[in-house]
Amino acid sequence: MTTDLSNHQQEVVFSLFDQLEELSIRYVVLRRYELLPDSVPGSQQKELDIDILVESDKFEDVVSIAESLGFGFNISNKTMANRYHTLVRRIKNPQETVQILKESPEKVEQAMGIKFPRWVSPSQKINPYKFTDDSEKHYYVMRGNNMKLDLKPHLAHETPMALKGRSKRIRLHPHVEKQMLNRRVKNGQLYHPSPPDELVHLLTHVIFEYKGEISEYYEQRIHDITNLVLENELYESQFKELLSLVYFNADSKVYEFCEQRKFKNMFSELKQFSDY
């Protein structure tokens, strides 16, 4: 299944990548990038979405670029912004209110029982978070132009240790994302991961996010990249290093999945693996 982009959407995507390139902001389109900007292959959702890892210290610049192209965080943020402006207008001394917002925005937020959008409240400023700090959001969804941008300042995935029915994301080792940005490959107008980086990402995405339920697209894509990686000595070495950082003592088991081209039952087999 493939989702085609309209002419306007193609122009927006082109502009996004062009501006990132002009500002020397490193990024990679994590997956399903092969046919961009014409279409997105293997889409499993009704909504057209593009997943992008960006270097964390330039993340706010990327958000600003996306906003200039018509993307926003979500509708509820607009509602919160309207409530904020209404509150300011109704307070007798707006100068004092502005001062409070500058010095202690959390006081006004607590009084209203909400959190202001990041572009309104300084207390919501997007900051890179520390490794293993799972209290922060690991991705930021922006919508506009009938598309969804899933922007990631870091790589994180749901953990199998999460309680039943609750989502919990854990950031991967910083070296994994560092290598993905360092080894990125340019194809046409966009950057994507190198084969070993993409293979680890796709395996982890399917295992953690989809609980091993692999679509026809992902099965074929993982199969094709596995062929590339295991037939290249350098790629294979890089792949093994990444597996050890993501799967620890279960790295040999995941390597075995690839070696045997056995991808359908990865999640269930990992859960039964004694070193998982």
BELUR-V280499 format. One record per pair of residues at least 4 apart in sequence whose C-alpha atoms are under 6 Angstrom apart, sorted by the first residue. I is the first residue (numbers start at 0). GAP is how many residues later the second one is. Records with the same first field share a line. If there is no record, write none. Layout:
I=GAP  GAP
This chain:
0=41
1=38  39  40
2=36  37
3=35
4=4  5  33  34
9=27
19=5
25=29
26=26  27
27=24  25  163  164
28=22  23  163
29=21  22
31=8  9
34=4  5
41=175
47=99
48=98  99  100
49=99
50=99
51=99
52=99
53=99
54=98
55=72  97
65=5
66=4  5
69=74
70=71  72  73
71=70  71
72=69
76=40
79=36
87=6
99=4
100=4
105=4
108=4  5  6
115=5
117=6  7
131=39
133=36
138=12  13
139=10  11
140=8  9
141=6  7
142=4  5
154=16  17
155=13  14  15  16
156=12  13
157=10  11  50
158=10
161=6
174=4
178=4
179=4  13  17
182=11
183=8  9  10
184=6  7  8  9
185=4  5
192=4  5
193=4
194=4
195=39  43
200=4
203=4
204=4
205=4  6
206=4  5  60
210=56
211=54  55
217=4
221=4
225=4
228=6  7
229=6
234=4
242=4  8
243=4  7
246=4
248=26
249=25  26
255=4
256=4  5
